């Protein structure tokens, strides 16, 4: 990771781009079919077994769509399966988790002030929690609790709140919210891969064999699809949260994440009700606004009783601290960057350091050597608009510092 920072940065960018593309495809098709399903109209003269139909216009043409609750009498010649959008989103997201949080565990995954563990231990906790999440969720759905839609949703919300709190006791705030998103997204994709698609394949197999499909498979798949419907928007928020310290770097980040799940319910309820032609429940927007105001308030609360110890320079970062250019680079960073990248930023209107990256001590500068190299050495991304007037010579010094430290280690 440290030896090839430019290649690694582009690899991360490429996977992130792929993840966004596949997520758009999955969420777009999911939201479309939810709206379609809720907008179906039952009319006389529908084919045998058809539940409802919908007429739509798009792109200069008209579409006539009919839905069968179980299956049509005969198997159509061409059947499109909507599954790879979900699979590709999860696979690209998991790859991004490896590239950013596992390969950079000391920087992004672990916070020694939260839990001082080694990178392999932190990665093991991450993987185990994601797998355990699906197992617990699936068992709950198949238990007697799963027979009550409302009861199951309340229990699942309690599980998500517990996981939100638990992650903040193990990982950095940034990684905690990201992992809660990965935990939830894994449940959603596993619903598709382990329940929805297999159940549909059972129906198709029965049709081909001339048997009447059991409607229970459709009911089970519909329940899981309903969960995915309400979980989508919170997952998007959690995936974006790593760019906003006000969400992840506060004492109440776990509660903020929990309230976001409620916002996902209120927003989706409005759209679901409208698509079902059952009115416009404007109270949901008032509820969403109230929840958002509560989140803003929580993010503004001061951290209580926090005592931060002076961080020592970790062995993995010693190469940068021992470099001949380190003292000069430290002076540059503290003079040009620390006014914003501080526990208490001096820039007007800024309450948290960007991405919660603090550069006030030599240990912090050594820790974030790669980011400094990419953001202020190899590119002019930082400071924004070169607001603190970093000189070309200072940027060149940052490049020389990082690359000579890497070369020195490689030559040992």
N, C-alpha and C positions, 0 to 999 in steps of 0.2 A: 504493500500500500504506500509506504513512504518512499520507496525507490522509484516508483513510476506514478507520481501524483497527477501529471497531466493526462496520462492514459486512464488512470483510475477515475478521474473527474469526468472524462468523456464517457467512460463505461457507465458510470452512475447516471449521467444525463440521458444516455441512450435507453437504459432500462426504465428510468423514470418516464421518459416520453412514451415508451411502449406501454407502460402501466396506465398512463393517462388515456391513451388511445383505446386500449381494451376495456378500461373502466367506463369510458363514454359509450362504447358499444353495448356493454352489459347493462348499465343503468338505463340507457336509452330504450333498449328492447324491453327491459323489465317494466319500466314506467308505461311504455306504449301498451303492452298487453294487459297491465292492470287497468288502465283507462278503458281499453277495449272491452275487457271482461265486465267492468261495472256499467258500461254503456249499452250492453246488449238489450235488444228489444224483442219481446215475444209477440209474434204476429201469426195469424191464421195462414195455413198453407206451407208451413215450414216442412222440410223433409223429415222423415221418420228418425227420431232420436236427436234431432237438432233442438238445442235449448233456446237459442236466440240468434239474432242477426244484427248487423250494423252496416250502414252505408256511410262511406267516407270519401272525401275528395282530397287529392293531393297531387302536386306535380302535373296538373292539367288532365288528370284522369280520375275516374270513379272506381271505387273498390267496394265489392259486395262480400262481406265476411260473415260466415256462420260458425257457430260453436256447438260441438257435441260434448255433453257432460262426461260421457264415458268414451264412446268411440262411434264412428260412422258404421253403417252396416257392412261396408266393404272397404278394404284397405286401399288408399289412394296410391297411384303409381309413384308419385313424387311426394316425399314428406320431409320438410325442413325441420331439423332439430336445433333448438336454441340452447346450446350448452358450452360451446367453445369460448364464447364471450366471457362466461364466468370462469372457466378453467384458466384461460390466458391471463385474466386479471389477477387471479390468485397466484399463479406461477410467477408472473412478472413482479408482483408485490413481494413475494417471498425472496426472489432473487435480489430485489432492492434492499430487503432487510439484511441479507447476507453482506452485500457490498458496502452498505453504510454503517449498520449497527453492529454486525458481527466482526467484520474486518477492522472496524474502528471502535471496538468495544471500549478501550480505555478512554476514548474521547467522547463518545456519544451514548454508550449504553450504561457504563458504570459511573456512579457518583459516590466517591469514598465517604462523603458526609452523610450519605443515606445508608449504604451497605458496602463495606470494604471487602470485595471478593475478587477472585481472579477472572480473567476473560472466559476461560472454559466453563467455569461455574455459572457465570452470568448467562452465557449462551445456552447452557443446559437448562437453566431455570426458564429461559424464554421458550425454548422448544417444548419442554414438558408442559408449561402452562397452556400453550396453544393447542396441543393434542388433548390435554385434560378438559379443556373448554368444550370441545366437540363431544367428548364422551359424556360429560355431565349434562349438557344440553339435550343430547339424544335420549339419554335415560329418562330425563324429565318429561320429554314429549311422549315417550312410550309408557310412562307410569300413569296411574289413575289421575294424577294432576292434569295430564295432557288432555283429558276429556272435557275440561272446562277452558274455553278460549281465554276468558278474562283471568281466571285463576292462574293459568299457566303464564300469561304475560306478566302478571305481578311477581310471580316467583322468578321468572327470567330477569326482570328488572332488578330484583334484589341481588341476583347473582352478578349482574353487570356492575352494580354499585360496589359489591364486595371486591370484585376484580379490580375496579378502578382504584380503590383504596390500597389493595394489596400490591399492585404494580408500583405505586408511589413509595412503598416501603422497601422496594428492592432496587429499582432502577432510577436513573436520572429523571427529572420531570418530563423532559423531552421524550425520552424513550418510553416512559410510563404511558403517556397518552397514545403514542404510536402503537405500543403493544396492545392497548385496549382496542384500538382499531383493527389490528391484525387478528386478535382474539375473536372479535365479532365477525370480521370478514371471512375468517376460516369457517365459522359456523354457517354463514350464508352459502359459501361455495360447496361445503360438504352437504348442505341440504340439496343442492342441485345434483351433485355427483353421487350421493349415497341414498337419496330418497326420491327426489322428483323424477330424474331420468330413469332409474331402475323401475319405478312404478309404471312409467309410461311404456317402457319396453315390455313389461308383463302384459299390458293391455294390447300392445301390437302383436305379441306372440299369441295371445288368445284369439285375436281376430284372424290371424293366419291359419290357426288350427281349427277355425270354425266354432270356437267356444264363445259364450257370452262373457265379456269382461266383468269382473267384480268391481262395483262402484267404490268400494272402500279404498282402492288405490288412488283414485282421484281425490277423495276426501283428505287422505293423509298428505298428498302432495300439495293440496290447496292450503292446508294449515301451515306447512313449511314456507310456502310462497308468501303467505300473509306476514309471517315473521320477517322474511327478507324485505318485504315492502316497507315495514316500519323501521328497519335497522339501517337502510341505505343512507339516509341523510346524516345520521350521527357518524357513520363510518367516514364519510367525506370530510366532515368537520375534524375528526380525529387525525385523519391523514394530512390535513392542512395545518393542524395545530402546531407542528414543530417549527413553523415560521413565526409564531407569535408567542413571545414569552409571557404575555399577559394571560395566556391560557395555560401554559405548561409550567411556568416558573414561579407559581404562587403557592402559598401554603394550602390553599383549598382547591388545587387542580383536580383532585379526584371528585370533589363535589361539583365542580364546573362541568366535568365530563358527564357526570350522572344527570345533571339538568339538561344537557344537550340531548340525551336520549329521550327525555320528555318533550323537548322541542320537536324532535323528529316525529313523535306521535301526533302532536297538535297540527303540524304542517301537513303531514300525509293524510290526516283525518279530513282536513278541509278539501284537499284535492280528490280524495276517494268519494266523499259525499257529493261533490259537484259532478264528478264523472258518472256517478250513479243516478244523477238527476233527482237528488233528494234535498235540494235546497243549497243554501250557502251559509254554513255555520260560521259567521264572522267572529264569534266568540273565541274561536281557535287562534285567530291572529292576536287578539287581546291577551290570551294566555301565553302565546309565544313571546310577545313583547315583554310581558311581566317576567317570564323566565330569563329572557335576555338581560333585562335590567338587573335581575338578581345576580347573574353571572358577572356583569360589569362591576357591581358592588363587591362581590367576593374577590375579584381580581385586584381591587383597590385596597384591601385590608393589609395592614403591615404584618410581616411575619413575626410570630410571637416567640419570645425567649430563644431566638436563634443565636448560637455562639459558633462562629466560624473560626477554625484553627488555621494558622498559616500553613499552606500546602507546601510539601516538599516536592522536589523534582523527581518524578518517577524514573526508574532505570531506563524505560523505553524512550524517555525524552532527554536523557543525559547527553546524548550525542549533540543535541542542539545547544544545550547550556554550556558544554565544554568547548564549543567552537570559538575560534579566534575572533569572529565577528559578533559574538553574542552581546557583548556589552554595548556596542554601537547600535545594534538593532534594538536592544531593549530601550535605549534612550529615544530612538526614533518612534517606536510603538507607544511608549508612555507619553511622549510629547504630542503625537499626531492622532492616536487612536483611543487612549484611555479616557478622554473626556466623555465619550459615549459608552465605551466598553468598560463600564465600572459598576460596582454595586449600587452606587447612587450617581447616575449619569448627570453630567453638568450641562447637557444640551437642553434648552428650554422645551418643555412639553414631553420629554422622554423619561418614562418612569422605570424602564428596565433596559438592560444592555441588549443590543440587537442579538437575537437568538440566544440570549442569556450567556453570551461569551464575554468573560471579563478578562482584561489584559492589564491589570494593575500591578502584578508582581512578576519577577523573573520566572517563577514556576509556572504561572499561567501562560506567559509568552512561549515558554518551551513546550508546554502542552499543546498549544494551538499553532505550532510551527507550520504545519501543512496548510492550514486555513490562511494564515498570514501570507505564506508564499503564493498561494493561488489567488487570493483576493487583492493583495496589495503589491505583490511582486510581479507575478506573471501576467496579471491583469490590473486594470485600474478601477476595479469594482469598488474598492474601499480606499479612502473614505468617499461617500457619495459626492459626486461633483468635485472631488478633490477639495472639499470644503476646508481642510486644515493645511492645504498647500504642501503636500508631500512632494519633495523634489525628485527628479529622475535619478539622481545619485543615490538617494535613500532607497528607492525601489530596487536599484541595481544591487545595493548592499544586501537587501533582504534576499534577493535571488542568490547572490554569492554565498550568503550565510547558509541557506537551506541546502543548496546543491553541494557545497563543500563539506557540510556535515554528513550528507548521505554518501558522498564519494569517500570520505574518510573512514566511515564505518565499513563500506564495501571493500576497502583496501586492507582491512585488518585481517 
